[in-house]
Amino acid sequence: MLLHKIAIERNSFVNDLVRKHHHTADVFRKHGIEYCCGGKWPLETVCLTKGIAFDQLKKELEDACRVTQLPPMVAFDTWSIDFLTSYIINIHHEYMKKTLADTAEIVKHFADGHEKKYPYMQEVLTLFQQLQKEILPHIKYEEETIFPYICQIAHAYENKDTYAKLLVKTLRKPLDAIMKHEDDLLMALVLKIRLLTNGYTVPENACVSHALALSRLKELDNDLIQHIYLEKEILFPRALAIESELLK
């Protein structure tokens, strides 16, 4: 289900739109439009200044605000392993690949510009950069090694192939180690960032850049939690159960 969260009018102010929906900042950054303290201009004025058609900018902003919302009772555990791995890759992995660098840039921009007032944001930046460094190789390994292995043994098990047991014995992958990595390292970094930002709480009178940085961190946190849940609680336990059955 797709939802639009905000109304975009000619007299809408740039910084107000970013406060209401942080993804509008991506559009303003693309067009070189100031959206923080210097963003107190209506869209109509900005369009005239930048030579952008209002209807074009409005469409880009509406697209950025479009939210995809899954029904609350999606039965992930009933999905086939092929579909579940494809969902994780195309939704969660692609989100991380597209968002990590931009989020790091946004956090760094704010942390460097407000180091005296908010010194803790430098530590947040360091933790996030470490998280970024860990996640990208992690998802690459999953896509190239772990997920193909899981799909292969699942197919062999479902089809009752005679070589299924041999597959596990020769190709068995360290699923327990991956689950431990997600718990011990990725989640530890996320929990530290949550603690430092007081659960991504935006301080009173915070500027738009501050609110944007915290909103991006919170969104990424939410996505990572869902990502890890699908793997640790559903996909990997099913793969381990198949391994156990095949090795009996």
N, C-alpha and C positions, 0 to 999 in steps of 0.2 A: 504494500500500500504506500503511495506517495503523498506527502503532505507539504504544503507551503506554510511557512511559519509567519512571515511578515509581509505587510503591504509595502510596495515600492512605488513612490509617487515622485513627481517632479520636484516637490518641495521637501522631500525626505533628506535629512542631513546625513552626510557620509559617516561621521563618527557614530551617529545614532544607529545606523544600519549595522555597523560592525559590533556595536554593543549588543544588539538584538540577535545577530546571527554571525558568528565569527568567520564563517566561510566566505562571507562577502569580502573580507580582507584580501583573499586571493585575487579577486577580480580587480580591486583597487590597486593592488601591487602590480598586477599585470599591465595596467594602464598608467602606472607612475602617479597615482592619485594619493595624496597624503590623507591618512585616515585616523591619525591619533590627534594630538593637540591642535594640529593645523587643519583638521578635517571638519571644521565647523562651517561647511558650505553646503547649500542644497544641490542636489544632483543636476538640476537644470543649469546652474551656474558652472559646475564642474564640466559638464558636457560642452558648453560654449567655450570654456577656457582650453580644453584639451582637444576640441574638434571631433568629439564623439557624438554619434547620433544617440539621442536619449533612448529610443526604442531598442537599439542594439545593447546599450549598457543595462537597461532594465531586464532584457532577456537573460543576459549573462548572470546578473545578480539573482534572478529567480531560479536559474539552473543551479547556482551555487547553494541556494537555500533549500533546494528540494531534498527532503529527508525520506529515506527508505526505512519503513518500519515493518518488522516481521510480526505476525500474530504472536501473542504471549505464550501460547501453548504449543509451539512447534515441537514435534516429536523427533528430535534429532537421532535418538537411539533406534528409530525404525528405518532410518535411511540406509541404503546399501553402502557398502564401504567405498565403492567407486564414486558414488554421488557425494558422500561425505568428504572424501579427500579432495574432490574437485571443488566443492564449496569452500573448504578451508583455503585452498590455493587461490581461487578466483575472488574470494571476498576478503579474507583476512590477510593473506600474504600480499596480495596486490595493494591493499590499503597501506600496509607497512612500507612497501617499496615506494609508493607514491608520496607518503606523508612524512616519513622520518626526516628526510633532509630539510623539507620546508619547516617542520616543527622545530628542528634544531636551529635553523636560521632565525626563526621568530623569537625563540627563547634567548638566543645569544644576543640578538639586537636589543632586547629589553634589558637583559642582565648587564651587558657592557655599558648601556646608557644610564643605568640607575644603580650602579655598583655601591655608591655611598649610602643611598637611602634603603636599598634592599640587598644587602650583601649576601644573604642566604641564596639568592638566585644564581650566584656563581657556582655554588655547590650543586644546586639543582641542574645547572647546565652541564657540569662535569658528570653527574650521575646519568643524565639523559644521553650524553655522548657515549658513555660506556654502554648503556642499553642499546643504542643504535649500533655500536660496534659488535655487540653480541648477537642481535636479532638477525641481521642480514645473512651471515654465514649459517646461522641456525636454520632459517627457512630454506636456504639453498640446499642444505644437506637433506632436509626433509623431502623437498621436491625431487631431488636427483637420486636419492638412495632409499630413504625410509618409506615414503608413500608407494613407490613402485614395488618394493618388497612386500608391503602389506597387501596391496592389490593382487599381487601374484599368488601369495599363499591363500588369500581368500578365494580366488578363482579356483585354485587347485582343490581346496577343501570342498567348495560348493559342488564342483563337478566330480568329486570323488576320484581324482586322478591318482593313478598308481604311484607317481613320482612325488606326490605331495609331501610325504615325510622326508624325502631326500632334500627337497627344497629348503625345509626348515633347518636341517642339519648342516647344509652347505652354505646357506645364505643368511642365516639368522642374524638379525640386527639388534643392537643394544637399546631396546625400547625403554627399559628401566633407567638406563643412564640418561636418556633424553628427558624423561619425566623428572628425574632428579635435577637436571640442568635447569628446567623451567621453574622448579620450586626454589632451588638453592640460590640461583643467580638472578634470573629475570625478575621473579617476584620480589626478591630481596631489594633490587634496585627500585622497582615500582613502589614498594612500601616506604623506602627512604624518601622518595620524592613526595609521596603523599604526606608524610610526616612534616617535611620541611615547608610544604605549602598549605598546611592545615587542611588537607583534603581538597586542595585546589580552591580554597575560599578566596574570593576577590575582596581585598581590603576596601573599606569605605574611601570614596574619593580617588580610587585608583584610575589611572589613565587608561585609554583604550588599549594601548600596547600591552599593558600589564594584564588586563582582562583577557586579551587575545591569547597571550602566552599560556595563561592558566587554563583557558578553555581548550586549547589544543592539547595540552598535557592530559587533561581530564578525558577528552575524547579518545586519545590513544590508549590511555589506561583502560577504559571501558572495552575497547576493541580487543586489547591483549588478554583481558580476563576471559572474554567469550572465546577467544582463540584457544587459550590454554585449556579451558573447560572442555571444549569439543575434543581436544586431543587426549588430555589426561583422564577424563572421566568417561569418554565414549569410544573414541577410535582406538587408542592404544590398549585398553583393557580387552576389547573385542579381538584385537590382533594377538594378544598374549593368550587368550582363551583358545583361539584357533591353533596357535603353536602347541599349546598343551595337549589338545585333542590329537593333533597330527603326530605328536611324539609318543603317544601311548602305545 
